[in-house]
Amino acid sequence: MSEIDDLEPILETVRKVCAAYPGAYWRACDRERTYPAEFVEAMTSSGLLGVLIPEAYGGSGLSLTVAAAILEEVHASGCNAAALHAQMYTMGTLLRHGSLEQKETYLPRIASGDLRLQAFGVTEPTAGTDTTNISTRAERRGDVYVVNGQKVWTSRAEHSDLMILLARTTPKDRVAKKTDGLSVFLVDMRAAAGAGMTIKPIRTMFNHATTEIFFDNLEIPASSLIGEEGKGFRYILDGMNAERILIASECIGDGRWFVEKATAYAKDRRVFDRPIGQNQGVQFPIARSYAEVRAAKLMTLEAARLYDTGASCAEEANIAKLLASEASWRAADTCLQTHGGFGFAEDYDVERKFRETRLYQVAPISTNLILSYVAEHVLGMPRSY
């Protein structure tokens, strides 16, 4: 029996964990802007965050397909995986390119929950999605690298022990290709705090533990380097493709939640002596959202399958994220419209999930940039930017 055939027991575990954290828990976290530490701990202790870590290091050694199914179920259950999903998508960079020493040192403690790897430091204020234009610099000085620069939209930094950091080790004007000269580091944030690294929260429209990070002559051991110096852009792509697949799965989970929520309300709610779901103007948008979520899931499964086999999956990962994020957003709008005024009331959780799923039209990559990628790299049109 394959791991996919045996997926139901894993999903049942996810549902049991999520059942202990109903809407009231998330609404409280939202109001107070607190990190859902109890939920993260429950997911960790259940072994669900260690699915990608090999068994030799204390994990389950399963595939990205399984990880995607877990995150989908978290969102379909009304919870939110933003507090913990980075531990899954950063695994692509660490597992495929990290040294044996790095894996032996960190993976068992990440799997057990003793360490959290939840921060992904790539985006910068002046570069945005133009990753090759980042200016954060890591300069080699003997046995250390000295890091200077700034990252932004680095979620969970205040609640993470480790961070995957992308920095320039060779200035852009001294490389043959703009993708050269970028390196990836595994930074111990416990040692860095107060020693050249400063974290500042950014308040946003949803509770996402978002921050900006400043580096001022931060010294990190040379052993922090993942893989070969200057080759980090290629390494980080493994993490980016995994991230897009996993985010697509979260969107599918959101889409399922919105469709189920809207369907139940449309059956229950009576206006003019009949259920509102009897009206085609109400039922057709819900039915269309159901179809769109189902279709997006098929592309996401294909992208995950290719990733798991080591095949090229950039096209599929990008399209999966595009279709899933748009399907979830339309499902969110339909669900809110179905509920009418009650959709804006906190107790229904629709407005919370509505705000949460809107993010994925913008992050981790915007819809327009995915369309640009498909136009240029898949359809062979001239570069538009």
N, C-alpha and C positions, 0 to 999 in steps of 0.2 A: 504493500500500500504506500502511495506517495504521500509527501507531506501535505499536498493540496487536498487529497482525499481525506486526510485525517485532520482537517482544519476545524471542524465543528467543535471538538473539545476545547481548542484554544479560544475560539470565539465565545464559547459559553463562559470560559474564565473571564474574558473581557467584560461580558454582560454582567456577571456577578460583581466584579469590582466596580463597574460603573453604577450599578444599582444602589450602592452605598453612598453615592455622591449625586443626589438628585438636583433638580433645578434650584432649590433653595440654597444649596451649598455654593453653586456657581454664582447665584445672584449676590450672595454675601461677599464672596471674593471680589466680584465686580464692583460693588459699592465701596468696599474698603481698599480696593486696588492691592489686594494681597495675593501672593503667589500660592497656588493650590498645592502646598507641600504635602499634605496628607494624601491627596490623590496620587501625586508622583511617587510617594513612598509605597502606596498600595500597589501601583503598577509595577514598581521595581521588585518588591518582595514576592510578587506573583510570578516573577521571571519573564514578564512580558516585554521589558525593555532590553533584555539580553538576548533576544532571539537571533540577532545577526552575529553575535560574538561566538566564535567556535567553542565547542564543548571542552576542548583542552584548556580554555581560559575561564571556564565556569558558565558559559552561555549555552544556548540551544543549538547553535550552528545551523540555523534555518535560513531561508531565502528572503530576498526583498519582497517577493510576492506575499509571503506570510506576514512580514512587517506591515505591508500595505493593507492587508486584510484586518490586522489589529487596529490600525489607526482609523480605518473606515468604520469599524464597529464602535470605536470610542465616540466618534461624532454622530453616528446613527443612534447612539444611546443617549444623546443630549449633552454629552460632556465635550471637553475641548482638549486636544492633544498638543496645543501650542506650547504648553509648559514642559513638554518632554520629547517632542519629536526629533529635536536636533541630535539626540543620542543615537538615533537610527540613521539619519542621513549623513552624519559625519563619519560613520563607520566605513563608508566606501573609501574615503581618503586614508584612514588609519589602517584598515585591514589590507588594502591592496598595496600601499606604499610605505607603511611604517616599518621600522626595523624590528628584528626579533626582540631586542632589548626593550624597546618601547612597548611592544605588545605584552611581553612578560611582566613588565613593571606596572602597566596601567589596566589592561583588559580585565584581569580577575577582580580588581577592586571596582571597576565600572560595572561589571556584571553583578557583583554582590550589592551594589548601591553605596559602598563606602566612598566612592568618588562619583561626581556627576560631570559628564561631558555634554554640556548643553549650550555652549556658546560657539558661534561661527563668525569670526571677525573678517569680513571681506569688504563690505560696502563702505564707501567714504563720502563725505558731504559734497566734494567737488567732482567726484567720478561717477557716482550712481551706479548704473548698470554697466558702464564702460570700465570693466574690471582691469583691463590692461593699463588704464590711466591712473591707477592708485598711486599715491605719493608716500604712504607709510614706508619707512625705510628700516631695514635691518642690516647693520654694518658689522661684519666679522672683525673682532678684535681678540686675537688669541683664542682662548677657550670659551669665549662668550660672543653673543650677538648683542648689539646695542640697538634698541628699537625706539624710533621717534615717529610720531604721526598721530592720526585720529581715525577711529572707526565710528560708524553711526548705524542705527537700526540693528544693533547687536542685542537681540532679545535674550533674556535669562542670564545675562552676565553677572548680575548680583546674586544669582542662585546656582552658579556653576563653579566647579573646582578647576576645570580644565577648559581650554579654548583652542580650537583650530584657527590659526592666524595666517593670513596671506599678507606678505610684505615684499617690497622690492629689495633685492640684494645687489642688483646691478642697475644703475640709472638707465632710464629709458633711452637717453641719447647715446648710450654705449652698447646697445644690443642690435643684432641684425634684424630680428623680428620683435614686434611690440609684445608678443606673448612670452618672449624670453626674459630671463632676469628676475622672475617672480619665484618666491620660495614659500613653502608651507612649514609652519612650526606648531608644535604641541606645547602650549604655554600653561604652566602651573600658575593659575590665577591667585592661589593662596599665598605664594611667595611674592607675586608681582604687586599685590595690593599694598599701597603705601610705599612702594619701592620704585616708583616711576610709572605706575599705572593708576589712573583715576577713572572711576565709573560715575556717570551722571544719568539719572533716570529721565526719560522723555514721556510726558503724559500724552496719551493718545485716546481715540474714541472708544477703545476697548481695552480690557485688562490683559496686556500682552507682555508685561515686564520688559519693556523696551528701553534701551539705553544708548548713550554714546560713550566711547572710551577714548581716553587721551593717554598717549605714551610719551614720556619725557625721560630720555636716556635710561630706559628700562633695560637692565641686563638679564639675558636669559642664557642658560647653558647651550653650548654648541650642539649638545646631544638632543636639543629640542627640535632640531631640523628633521623634517619628515622627508625621506627620499633624498634625491640629489639636489644640490643648490641650483637655483635657476630654472628648474623644471616644474615648478609648483603650479603653473597655470593648468597644465595637463592633469595634474593630480586632483586639483580642485574641481575639474569638470566631472570626475566620478561622483563627488559629493553633490554637485549641482543637478546632475541627471537623476540621482537617487532622490534628492529633495523634491524635484518636480513630480516624480512618480508618487512619492508619499503624500505630497500636498494634494495631488489629484485625488488620491484615495480619501483624504479627509473631506474634500469637497463632495465626493460621491456619498460619503456618510452623512454630510449635512443635507445633501439633496434628498436622500432617503428620509431623514428626519422631517424635513419640511413637507414632503409629499404625504407622509403618514399623518403628520399633525393637521395638515389642511384637509385631508380626506376625512379624518375622524370628526373634525369640527363641521365640515360640510354635511355630514350625515346627521349630526346631532342638532345643529342650530336650526331652529324653525322660525321663519318669517312669513307672514301672510298665510299661516296655517299649512305650511309645507316646508320640508327640509331644503335649505338653500342649495344643497348638492343635487337637487332634482333639476335645477336650472342649468342648461348647457353652457351659459356664460360663466358659471362657476366651475362646472365639472371639466370642461374642455381644457382650460389652462392647467389644471392639476394633472389630467391625463397626459398632456403634452410634456409636462415636466418629468413625469414618470418615465416616459419614453426617452427623453434626452439624458436622464441620469443613467438609464440602462445602457444606452449607446456609449456614453463616455466611459463607463466601467469596462466595456470590451476593449477600448483602446488602451486604457490604463493597465489592464491585465496583459496585453500584448507588450507594452513597454517594459513592464516588470519581468516578463518572461525573457525578453532579449537581454535585459540587464543581468539577469541571473546566469545566463549562458555566456556572458562576457562579450556578446555581440554589440555592434554599434546600435545605440538606441536614442540618439539625440533627437531625431525626427519624431519618433514615437513618444518620447518623454515630454517634448514640448507640446505636441498636439494633444496628448492626454491632459496636460495641465490646462491648456486652452479650453478644451471641450468640457472638462469637469468643472472648472471654475465658472464658466458661463452657465452651465446647467444648474449648478447650485445657486447661483445668483438669481436666475429666473425663477427657480423653485422658491427661493426666499421671498421674492417679490409677490409671487402668487399666493404663498402662505399668508403673508401679511395682508394682502388684499382680501383674501377669503375671510380672515378674522375681523376685518373692518377695524373699528375703534379698539376692540379688545386686543388686537395685535400689538398695540402700542403700550399695553399694560405689562409691567414687569413680570407679574405672576404667571403669565402665559409662556414666558421664555422666548417668544418669537422675536421680539425686538433685540434681545441679546444675541441670539444666533444670527439674526439679520445683519447686525453690525459686524460680527465675527467673520462671516463668510464673504463680506464685501472686500475684505483685505486682498483676497486671492485674485482679484482683477488686476492688482498692482504688484503683489509680491508672491513668491520670490523673484518673479520676472513679470513685467507688465504684458498685457494682451497684445499691444501693438508691437512690442519687440519680438514676440513669438511669431506674429504674422510676418514681420520683416525677415526673420530667420527662415521661415518656410518659403517665402518668395525668393530669397537669394540662394539658400543652400539646397533646397529641394526642387524648386521650379526653375532655377538658373536665371532669374531676373537680375538686372543690374543692382548693385548695392545702393540702398536708399539713404544711408547715413554714413 
